[in-house]
Amino acid sequence: MARYGQAFKDKAVARLLPPESASVEMVSRELSISTATLERWRADALSKPARERAWTAPARFEAVLVTAAMDEASKSAWCRENGVYPQELEQWRAAATQALADPEDAARISHREKKADRRRIKELERDLRRKEKALAEAAALLVLFKKARGDLSEGQGRGRMIGLEDRQTMVRHIDTAHATGARLRPACEVAGITVRTLQRWKAEDGLHVGDRRPLAERPTPAHALTDEERARVLAVANEPRFADQPPARIVPTLADEGVYIASESSFQRVLRAHGQTRHRGRARAPQRSRTPTTHVATAPGHVWCWDMTYLPTQVQGRWFYLYLIQDLYSRKIVGWEIHEADHADHAVGLLKRTALAEGVHAMTDKPVLHGDNGSTLKATTVLAMLHWLGVKPSYSRPRVSDDNAFVESLFKTAKYRPEFPAHGFATLEDARLWGRDFVRWYNFEHRHSGIRYVTPAQRHALEDRAILAARHQTYLQARERHPARWSRETRDWTPVGAVTLNPERDAVVREQVNAEDIAQLVA
């Protein structure tokens, strides 16, 4: 008994259905299949939902002809009845138009496209040269950052004392970074000195003699405490009545008695010189507060998420690669690129272009960039670019697969859109055109359920509060017109506040928001 594949059955049934509507007997003679079998196949196909039926080339052409004269409302109704998206119908119309195009018109379009491609290639080459210089500088500064500081104390500013050996090592590392592509001023800033200091060291024999300040003779200040006064400070502090008192309480007590010996700072310095300032008592020494366990975004540009996903092609085993950066607060796609290969240089280029487009250089607080632990996102060149931009990297926790859930959800939305080709992309240009259209739709047309159904672009521009307030007023007016239809409050159109990268306790979120509010007031 012969067995037929599903594709063969679909083609046979498609001939029996509109628009061809061939007779069962004719199809039976052509395919050498019994009429009973064909009728059974047709009955099975008609019992399925319209969405699952196969659309042959004649059927698509007939659909284009039928809907050509319809208005938008009628066309939408036809699509719903036949289980077709309007985007698919538009693709069928474009394919039919392209098939009937004049060869001369196609040749003229091809010539214009070649000229545009040549201009684009020149622009990309210039951009590539600029990127290579920037990457060389970033890599040199990263190496300098790891080596130049050495054992020098962190947090010390201008005027700190640097030993002769440390000076020589620092200058040697700065010269190496400058020779490998770094500018002199950024190299000196990474090393923690100014260009003027470097010039002074080289011009004034500072690399052979060193700092002369330890050898300088400094006279005792005229207002300094005498030896008798220092001894009296020590004696008073060790009196039995002050044995458990700090200088902050000793000095006011003496002032109430009409006695002034020295200031609190002087008491503290004398006691420190004699080793009598050790911490005592059960109270723990002051410690830094625990940092939040997650990143909290309270405005656009605070936290970015990025990742890479595979886009199928029409060649089995071959893929295109979509790199994407999303703003956590607004859900807006702030940067994206599609390439033929997965390489760290593509991620570096995307970072630089996104930072330029979003104005990272002008931000007081640079964004946090969160990604997974993929090798591409943690490459040395990527880390060098992040360091150069001042962006703080963040990575998913070990053995936690859903730490980057926002971008993963975005990828699913992209791949389940009707415009996404079911059989893969034919060329890289097709994939990039699809990406351009999807990003435009997602940012400016898609009403996101996670941000009260406003578009990411509206929330990124901080327009969501006004839009949601207008919606709330609309609902209140509707309830006034028909109060019987509302048993409780109207729909909640309160704007979404802070967004956390991972679910976090409300106390941590409030602490982060309050800290940022205080910082803004101080600024």
C-alpha positions as a printed NumPy array, in Angstrom:
array([[  0.   ,   0.   ,   0.   ],
       [  1.467,   3.332,  -1.062],
       [  2.187,   6.01 ,   1.566],
       [  2.108,   9.697,   0.694],
       [  3.793,  12.562,   2.531],
       [  1.855,  15.474,   4.005],
       [  3.308,  17.931,   1.469],
       [  2.07 ,  15.766,  -1.416],
       [ -1.382,  15.559,   0.155],
       [ -1.534,  19.343,   0.655],
       [ -0.683,  20.013,  -2.986],
       [ -3.301,  17.528,  -4.195],
       [ -6.015,  18.977,  -1.944],
       [ -5.057,  22.558,  -2.918],
       [ -5.994,  21.742,  -6.527],
       [ -9.416,  20.584,  -5.4  ],
       [-10.095,  23.76 ,  -3.42 ],
       [-10.633,  27.34 ,  -4.659],
       [ -9.375,  29.115,  -6.618],
       [ -8.439,  26.213,  -8.954],
       [-11.393,  23.95 ,  -7.947],
       [-10.333,  21.096, -10.224],
       [-12.608,  18.041, -10.423],
       [-11.812,  14.95 ,  -8.396],
       [-11.778,  12.754, -11.536],
       [ -9.204,  14.927, -13.342],
       [ -6.857,  15.057, -10.344],
       [ -7.315,  11.299,  -9.872],
       [ -6.247,  10.599, -13.456],
       [ -3.239,  12.933, -13.268],
       [ -1.931,  11.634,  -9.928],
       [ -3.064,   7.99 , -10.311],
       [ -4.901,   8.108,  -6.992],
       [ -8.408,   6.841,  -6.371],
       [-11.257,   9.32 ,  -6.095],
       [-12.219,   7.937,  -2.673],
       [ -8.75 ,   8.728,  -1.343],
       [ -8.855,  12.249,  -2.758],
       [-12.283,  12.899,  -1.276],
       [-11.091,  11.676,   2.109],
       [ -8.062,  13.996,   1.946],
       [-10.312,  16.935,   1.001],
       [-12.708,  16.207,   3.866],
       [ -9.8  ,  16.099,   6.333],
       [ -8.466,  19.424,   5.032],
       [-11.85 ,  21.137,   5.263],
       [-12.261,  19.964,   8.859],
       [ -9.059,  21.796,   9.898],
       [ -8.986,  25.502,  10.896],
       [ -8.348,  27.84 ,   7.985],
       [ -4.955,  28.82 ,   9.414],
       [ -3.613,  25.272,   9.009],
       [ -4.493,  24.952,   5.309],
       [ -1.747,  25.28 ,   2.714],
       [ -1.73 ,  28.355,   0.483],
       [ -0.448,  27.443,  -2.978],
       [  0.896,  29.998,  -5.447],
       [ -2.411,  30.235,  -7.407],
       [ -4.339,  30.603,  -4.162],
       [ -2.086,  33.446,  -3.017],
       [ -2.431,  35.195,  -6.372],
       [ -6.212,  34.803,  -6.196],
       [ -6.176,  36.253,  -2.657],
       [ -4.236,  39.287,  -3.893],
       [ -6.752,  39.837,  -6.695],
       [ -9.776,  39.403,  -4.415],
       [ -8.523,  41.874,  -1.808],
       [ -7.068,  44.445,  -4.213],
       [-10.306,  46.461,  -4.444],
       [-11.221,  46.152,  -0.745],
       [-10.878,  48.938,   1.78 ],
       [ -8.841,  48.419,   4.942],
       [-11.792,  47.296,   7.071],
       [-13.007,  44.756,   4.497],
       [ -9.476,  43.495,   3.965],
       [ -9.019,  43.026,   7.73 ],
       [-12.292,  41.081,   7.921],
       [-11.222,  38.891,   4.977],
       [ -7.919,  38.127,   6.699],
       [ -9.65 ,  37.099,   9.905],
       [-12.069,  34.835,   8.009],
       [ -9.297,  33.096,   6.086],
       [ -6.736,  32.889,   8.909],
       [ -4.18 ,  35.203,   7.287],
       [ -2.249,  38.133,   8.775],
       [ -2.404,  41.437,   6.856],
       [  1.395,  41.383,   6.779],
       [  1.356,  38.043,   4.94 ],
       [ -1.127,  39.39 ,   2.414],
       [  1.124,  42.386,   1.847],
       [  4.097,  40.065,   1.302],
       [  2.1  ,  38.134,  -1.335],
       [  1.208,  41.39 ,  -3.092],
       [  4.848,  42.546,  -3.073],
       [  5.998,  39.19 ,  -4.475],
       [  3.452,  39.387,  -7.296],
       [  4.473,  42.975,  -8.088],
       [  8.131,  42.041,  -8.17 ],
       [  7.458,  39.113, -10.5  ],
       [  5.725,  41.468, -13.003],
       [  8.423,  44.174, -12.805],
       [ 10.028,  45.524, -16.009],
       [ 13.622,  44.221, -16.505],
       [ 14.837,  47.712, -17.437],
       [ 13.426,  49.163, -14.228],
       [ 15.148,  46.394, -12.275],
       [ 18.458,  47.198, -14.001],
       [ 18.171,  50.902, -13.13 ],
       [ 17.335,  50.062,  -9.528],
       [ 20.271,  47.661,  -9.379],
       [ 22.65 ,  50.38 , -10.672],
       [ 21.455,  52.837,  -8.028],
       [ 21.815,  50.187,  -5.351],
       [ 25.398,  49.476,  -6.459],
       [ 26.296,  53.149,  -6.204],
       [ 24.704,  53.343,  -2.778],
       [ 26.586,  50.202,  -1.74 ],
       [ 29.904,  51.702,  -2.838],
       [ 29.245,  54.842,  -0.83 ],
       [ 28.235,  52.744,   2.123],
       [ 31.412,  50.665,   1.83 ],
       [ 33.56 ,  53.805,   1.92 ],
       [ 31.705,  55.066,   4.975],
       [ 32.133,  51.714,   6.696],
       [ 35.857,  51.686,   5.884],
       [ 36.292,  55.146,   7.415],
       [ 34.282,  54.071,  10.427],
       [ 36.365,  50.917,  10.689],
       [ 39.597,  52.913,  10.773],
       [ 38.205,  55.126,  13.513],
       [ 37.078,  52.091,  15.477],
       [ 40.454,  50.424,  15.138],
       [ 42.162,  53.497,  16.571],
       [ 39.637,  53.709,  19.395],
       [ 39.958,  50.018,  20.188],
       [ 43.746,  50.217,  20.156],
       [ 43.584,  53.105,  22.605],
       [ 41.035,  51.323,  24.802],
       [ 43.13 ,  48.151,  24.878],
       [ 46.27 ,  50.12 ,  25.727],
       [ 44.449,  51.997,  28.507],
       [ 43.078,  48.749,  29.898],
       [ 46.563,  47.253,  30.094],
       [ 47.825,  50.479,  31.639],
       [ 45.017,  50.444,  34.197],
       [ 46.064,  46.984,  35.353],
       [ 49.784,  47.761,  35.538],
       [ 50.348,  51.439,  36.19 ],
       [ 48.872,  51.751,  39.688],
       [ 50.88 ,  48.883,  41.139],
       [ 51.109,  49.222,  44.909],
       [ 50.024,  52.855,  44.959],
       [ 47.25 ,  53.675,  47.389],
       [ 43.794,  54.101,  45.871],
       [ 41.745,  57.193,  46.526],
       [ 44.686,  59.607,  46.91 ],
       [ 44.435,  62.71 ,  44.819],
       [ 46.725,  65.493,  43.758],
       [ 49.861,  66.068,  45.825],
       [ 50.358,  62.499,  47.004],
       [ 53.919,  61.329,  47.368],
       [ 55.151,  58.811,  44.767],
       [ 58.452,  57.027,  45.306],
       [ 61.251,  57.085,  42.766],
       [ 60.824,  53.444,  41.729],
       [ 57.054,  53.881,  41.323],
       [ 57.626,  57.002,  39.231],
       [ 59.972,  55.198,  36.88 ],
       [ 57.59 ,  52.238,  36.523],
       [ 54.605,  54.52 ,  35.905],
       [ 56.389,  56.573,  33.249],
       [ 57.543,  53.406,  31.499],
       [ 53.986,  52.048,  31.35 ],
       [ 52.605,  55.404,  30.125],
       [ 55.183,  55.537,  27.331],
       [ 54.29 ,  51.971,  26.301],
       [ 50.573,  52.778,  26.175],
       [ 51.256,  55.962,  24.208],
       [ 53.361,  54.027,  21.693],
       [ 50.591,  51.413,  21.187],
       [ 47.885,  53.955,  20.314],
       [ 46.729,  55.71 ,  23.496],
       [ 46.689,  59.484,  23.709],
       [ 48.898,  61.003,  26.369],
       [ 46.197,  62.754,  28.389],
       [ 43.91 ,  59.688,  28.851],
       [ 46.956,  57.556,  29.656],
       [ 48.025,  59.967,  32.403],
       [ 44.468,  60.092,  33.774],
       [ 44.358,  56.284,  34.001],
       [ 47.713,  56.295,  35.786],
       [ 46.434,  58.902,  38.241],
       [ 48.644,  61.87 ,  37.297],
       [ 48.374,  64.903,  35.029],
       [ 50.244,  65.551,  31.816],
       [ 51.951,  68.505,  33.528],
       [ 53.258,  66.207,  36.262],
       [ 54.705,  63.849,  33.681],
       [ 56.379,  66.733,  31.869],
       [ 57.813,  68.069,  35.125],
       [ 59.249,  64.666,  36.061],
       [ 61.028,  64.394,  32.717],
       [ 62.231,  68.013,  32.619],
       [ 63.351,  68.514,  36.235],
       [ 65.303,  65.299,  36.8  ],
       [ 62.364,  63.881,  38.746],
       [ 63.014,  60.369,  37.427],
       [ 66.531,  60.232,  38.95 ],
       [ 66.234,  62.125,  42.23 ],
       [ 62.65 ,  61.471,  43.229],
       [ 60.412,  63.47 ,  45.545],
       [ 62.419,  65.978,  47.61 ],
       [ 59.675,  66.648,  50.147],
       [ 60.846,  64.03 ,  52.706],
       [ 64.235,  65.78 ,  52.866],
       [ 62.786,  69.255,  53.311],
       [ 63.345,  71.056,  56.631],
       [ 60.061,  72.279,  58.014],
       [ 59.995,  74.708,  60.989],
       [ 57.643,  74.   ,  63.853],
       [ 54.477,  76.172,  63.564],
       [ 54.366,  79.02 ,  66.013],
       [ 50.894,  78.02 ,  67.226],
       [ 51.756,  74.331,  67.796],
       [ 51.199,  72.784,  71.24 ],
       [ 54.244,  72.86 ,  73.47 ],
       [ 55.562,  69.723,  75.141],
       [ 54.037,  70.851,  78.449],
       [ 50.605,  71.344,  76.792],
       [ 50.768,  67.95 ,  75.106],
       [ 51.623,  66.324,  78.424],
       [ 48.719,  68.112,  80.077],
       [ 46.332,  66.93 ,  77.325],
       [ 47.459,  63.355,  77.896],
       [ 47.161,  63.677,  81.672],
       [ 43.661,  65.17 ,  81.545],
       [ 42.41 ,  62.539,  79.103],
       [ 43.633,  59.78 ,  81.428],
       [ 42.039,  61.206,  84.574],
       [ 39.649,  58.689,  86.224],
       [ 36.576,  60.814,  85.492],
       [ 37.437,  60.905,  81.757],
       [ 38.639,  57.302,  81.475],
       [ 35.592,  56.219,  79.449],
       [ 35.01 ,  59.522,  77.624],
       [ 36.088,  60.433,  74.07 ],
       [ 37.581,  63.868,  73.264],
       [ 34.198,  64.978,  71.89 ],
       [ 32.848,  64.848,  75.489],
       [ 36.003,  65.808,  77.383],
       [ 36.379,  69.219,  75.73 ],
       [ 32.748,  70.389,  76.375],
       [ 32.99 ,  69.212,  80.014],
       [ 36.152,  71.266,  80.526],
       [ 34.502,  74.244,  78.839],
       [ 31.613,  74.047,  81.347],
       [ 34.256,  74.312,  84.071],
       [ 35.815,  77.354,  82.402],
       [ 38.901,  75.437,  81.252],
       [ 40.25 ,  75.271,  77.688],
       [ 43.352,  73.245,  76.959],
       [ 43.089,  72.286,  73.273],
       [ 40.504,  71.481,  70.625],
       [ 38.929,  68.066,  70.115],
       [ 41.153,  67.496,  67.078],
       [ 44.261,  68.275,  69.103],
       [ 43.161,  65.869,  71.842],
       [ 42.601,  63.211,  69.158],
       [ 46.03 ,  63.787,  67.564],
       [ 47.875,  63.59 ,  70.906],
       [ 46.069,  60.39 ,  71.898],
       [ 46.745,  58.867,  68.474],
       [ 50.445,  59.721,  68.752],
       [ 50.576,  57.746,  72.029],
       [ 48.553,  54.788,  70.655],
       [ 45.45 ,  55.438,  72.771],
       [ 42.756,  55.531,  70.066],
       [ 41.978,  51.823,  69.729],
       [ 38.314,  50.888,  69.243],
       [ 36.707,  49.591,  72.43 ],
       [ 33.285,  48.443,  73.58 ],
       [ 30.835,  45.888,  72.17 ],
       [ 29.727,  48.154,  69.339],
       [ 31.101,  47.102,  65.995],
       [ 33.311,  49.479,  64.072],
       [ 31.5  ,  51.402,  61.279],
       [ 31.084,  49.322,  58.138],
       [ 29.791,  49.987,  54.678],
       [ 26.131,  49.188,  54.107],
       [ 25.241,  46.144,  52.024],
       [ 24.739,  46.956,  48.357],
       [ 21.449,  45.984,  46.693],
       [ 21.357,  42.462,  45.313],
       [ 19.918,  43.623,  41.992],
       [ 20.031,  46.571,  39.628],
       [ 17.144,  49.024,  39.915],
       [ 16.239,  51.338,  37.025],
       [ 14.286,  54.465,  37.955],
       [ 14.74 ,  56.345,  34.667],
       [ 15.914,  55.696,  31.093],
       [ 19.632,  55.109,  30.77 ],
       [ 20.16 ,  53.561,  34.216],
       [ 20.325,  49.878,  33.239],
       [ 20.756,  48.275,  29.83 ],
       [ 20.341,  44.586,  28.98 ],
       [ 21.901,  42.945,  25.97 ],
       [ 22.247,  39.532,  24.373],
       [ 22.734,  37.73 ,  21.061],
       [ 20.303,  35.33 ,  19.351],
       [ 20.37 ,  33.115,  16.268],
       [ 18.316,  33.923,  13.161],
       [ 17.684,  30.942,  10.826],
       [ 18.532,  31.059,   7.126],
       [ 17.257,  29.035,   4.211],
       [ 20.475,  26.978,   4.335],
       [ 20.349,  24.329,   7.04 ],
       [ 23.119,  24.752,   9.6  ],
       [ 23.792,  28.403,   8.707],
       [ 22.697,  31.269,  10.947],
       [ 22.667,  35.042,  11.152],
       [ 23.342,  36.684,  14.513],
       [ 21.19 ,  39.421,  16.054],
       [ 22.912,  41.614,  18.681],
       [ 20.466,  43.734,  20.691],
       [ 20.584,  46.239,  23.586],
       [ 17.382,  47.092,  25.503],
       [ 16.775,  49.805,  28.081],
       [ 15.425,  48.108,  31.215],
       [ 13.256,  51.027,  32.356],
       [ 11.507,  51.849,  29.087],
       [ 11.923,  48.477,  27.257],
       [ 13.101,  50.48 ,  24.223],
       [ 15.572,  48.86 ,  21.829],
       [ 18.422,  51.388,  21.947],
       [ 20.808,  49.427,  19.726],
       [ 20.784,  46.428,  17.383],
       [ 22.807,  44.852,  14.573],
       [ 22.64 ,  41.676,  12.475],
       [ 25.801,  39.974,  11.189],
       [ 26.832,  36.832,   9.358],
       [ 29.253,  35.687,  12.088],
       [ 29.401,  35.793,  15.868],
       [ 32.433,  37.895,  16.802],
       [ 33.359,  40.211,  19.663],
       [ 34.146,  43.043,  17.212],
       [ 30.463,  43.207,  16.257],
       [ 29.51 ,  43.603,  19.921],
       [ 32.133,  46.335,  20.319],
       [ 30.778,  48.251,  17.328],
       [ 27.227,  47.998,  18.639],
       [ 28.31 ,  49.3  ,  22.053],
       [ 30.077,  52.303,  20.577],
       [ 27.242,  53.272,  18.256],
       [ 24.619,  52.833,  20.97 ],
       [ 26.612,  54.922,  23.439],
       [ 26.953,  57.677,  20.838],
       [ 23.249,  57.601,  19.957],
       [ 22.128,  57.678,  23.619],
       [ 24.643,  60.351,  24.677],
       [ 26.486,  58.265,  27.256],
       [ 29.429,  60.698,  27.163],
       [ 27.189,  63.443,  28.594],
       [ 25.641,  61.299,  31.355],
       [ 26.727,  61.996,  34.917],
       [ 25.883,  58.441,  35.981],
       [ 26.831,  55.919,  33.308],
       [ 24.454,  52.997,  32.666],
       [ 24.947,  49.441,  33.868],
       [ 25.104,  46.91 ,  31.016],
       [ 23.797,  43.468,  32.035],
       [ 24.319,  40.347,  29.946],
       [ 24.807,  36.632,  30.26 ],
       [ 28.144,  34.847,  30.569],
       [ 28.632,  34.205,  26.846],
       [ 32.176,  34.382,  25.535],
       [ 31.306,  37.115,  23.029],
       [ 29.898,  39.452,  25.683],
       [ 32.878,  38.898,  28.017],
       [ 35.663,  39.211,  25.423],
       [ 38.683,  41.408,  26.159],
       [ 37.826,  43.901,  23.424],
       [ 34.284,  44.244,  24.797],
       [ 35.612,  44.892,  28.308],
       [ 38.063,  47.435,  26.898],
       [ 35.251,  49.301,  25.14 ],
       [ 33.096,  49.265,  28.299],
       [ 36.019,  50.678,  30.279],
       [ 36.573,  53.344,  27.649],
       [ 32.893,  54.335,  27.699],
       [ 32.689,  54.271,  31.498],
       [ 29.872,  51.698,  31.404],
       [ 29.783,  49.228,  34.272],
       [ 29.43 ,  45.576,  33.162],
       [ 27.112,  43.149,  34.944],
       [ 26.662,  39.433,  34.345],
       [ 24.13 ,  36.773,  35.227],
       [ 24.666,  34.783,  38.387],
       [ 26.246,  31.347,  38.053],
       [ 23.736,  28.579,  37.356],
       [ 20.852,  31.075,  37.005],
       [ 19.321,  30.789,  33.547],
       [ 16.691,  33.548,  33.778],
       [ 18.816,  36.475,  34.984],
       [ 18.386,  38.195,  31.608],
       [ 14.654,  37.596,  31.229],
       [ 13.751,  40.943,  29.646],
       [ 15.875,  40.41 ,  26.542],
       [ 14.866,  36.74 ,  26.257],
       [ 11.204,  37.787,  26.271],
       [ 11.953,  40.362,  23.575],
       [ 13.556,  37.69 ,  21.391],
       [ 10.424,  35.547,  21.645],
       [  8.256,  38.503,  20.64 ],
       [ 10.469,  39.055,  17.594],
       [ 10.475,  35.449,  16.418],
       [  6.725,  34.962,  16.807],
       [  5.745,  38.009,  14.769],
       [  3.91 ,  37.216,  11.483],
       [  6.626,  39.03 ,   9.495],
       [  9.282,  36.602,  10.732],
       [  9.969,  34.153,   7.854],
       [  8.943,  30.596,   8.664],
       [ 11.641,  29.116,   6.424],
       [ 14.506,  31.447,   7.319],
       [ 16.1  ,  34.469,   5.677],
       [ 17.439,  34.239,   2.136],
       [ 20.164,  36.883,   2.493],
       [ 21.768,  39.032,   5.145],
       [ 20.124,  42.104,   3.609],
       [ 16.678,  40.511,   4.076],
       [ 17.459,  39.855,   7.731],
       [ 18.577,  43.447,   8.275],
       [ 15.485,  44.841,   6.568],
       [ 13.321,  42.666,   8.799],
       [ 15.279,  43.861,  11.848],
       [ 14.809,  47.506,  10.867],
       [ 11.048,  47.092,  10.478],
       [ 10.709,  45.089,  13.696],
       [ 12.648,  47.613,  15.802],
       [ 10.566,  50.483,  14.404],
       [  7.341,  48.583,  15.164],
       [  8.477,  47.537,  18.638],
       [  9.688,  50.983,  19.711],
       [  6.994,  53.206,  18.185],
       [  3.868,  51.061,  17.618],
       [  3.931,  48.134,  20.047],
       [  1.977,  48.86 ,  23.243],
       [  3.916,  46.932,  25.835],
       [  1.937,  45.09 ,  28.503],
       [  4.7  ,  45.526,  31.093],
       [  4.523,  49.351,  31.011],
       [  0.735,  49.861,  31.008],
       [  0.372,  49.502,  27.24 ],
       [  2.312,  52.56 ,  26.16 ],
       [  5.036,  52.264,  23.536],
       [  8.671,  51.934,  24.661],
       [  9.515,  55.173,  22.827],
       [  6.835,  57.063,  24.786],
       [  8.131,  55.746,  28.104],
       [ 11.738,  56.429,  27.059],
       [ 10.755,  60.064,  26.393],
       [  8.919,  60.207,  29.791],
       [  5.577,  60.797,  28.06 ],
       [  3.85 ,  57.812,  29.675],
       [  2.599,  59.716,  32.742],
       [  0.633,  62.229,  30.681],
       [ -0.758,  59.492,  28.425],
       [ -1.86 ,  57.319,  31.362],
       [ -3.382,  60.31 ,  33.151],
       [ -5.459,  61.071,  30.051],
       [ -6.579,  57.436,  29.916],
       [ -7.644,  57.6  ,  33.551],
       [ -9.741,  60.707,  32.872],
       [-11.353,  58.944,  29.91 ],
       [-12.361,  56.029,  32.134],
       [-13.732,  58.37 ,  34.809],
       [-15.888,  60.139,  32.225],
       [-17.149,  56.787,  30.925],
       [-18.122,  55.727,  34.448],
       [-20.012,  58.993,  34.948],
       [-22.023,  58.346,  31.785],
       [-22.855,  54.71 ,  32.727],
       [-22.243,  54.181,  36.479],
       [-24.172,  50.882,  36.463],
       [-21.47 ,  49.291,  34.33 ],
       [-18.766,  49.82 ,  36.963],
       [-19.085,  47.752,  40.114],
       [-15.672,  48.766,  41.45 ],
       [-12.883,  51.205,  40.619],
       [-11.862,  51.884,  37.034],
       [ -8.876,  50.212,  35.453],
       [ -5.512,  50.942,  37.076],
       [ -3.574,  53.332,  34.818],
       [ -0.936,  54.234,  37.41 ],
       [  2.482,  54.607,  35.724],
       [  4.947,  51.811,  36.363],
       [  7.688,  52.999,  38.716],
       [ 11.14 ,  51.534,  39.292],
       [ 12.022,  48.363,  37.388],
       [ 14.286,  45.707,  38.901],
       [ 16.417,  43.381,  36.844],
       [ 15.343,  40.491,  39.092],
       [ 12.445,  40.252,  41.591],
       [ 13.524,  42.036,  44.75 ],
       [ 12.086,  43.024,  48.122],
       [ 10.126,  46.285,  48.136],
       [ 12.409,  47.633,  50.875],
       [ 15.456,  47.359,  48.608],
       [ 13.647,  49.123,  45.778],
       [ 12.483,  51.938,  48.079],
       [ 16.012,  52.321,  49.452],
       [ 17.427,  52.663,  45.943],
       [ 14.764,  55.178,  44.874],
       [ 15.203,  57.274,  48.04 ],
       [ 18.969,  57.319,  47.594],
       [ 18.619,  58.617,  44.04 ],
       [ 16.087,  61.268,  45.134],
       [ 18.497,  62.508,  47.815],
       [ 21.345,  62.6  ,  45.31 ],
       [ 19.243,  64.716,  42.926],
       [ 18.335,  67.148,  45.711],
       [ 21.98 ,  67.51 ,  46.726],
       [ 23.01 ,  68.089,  43.113]])
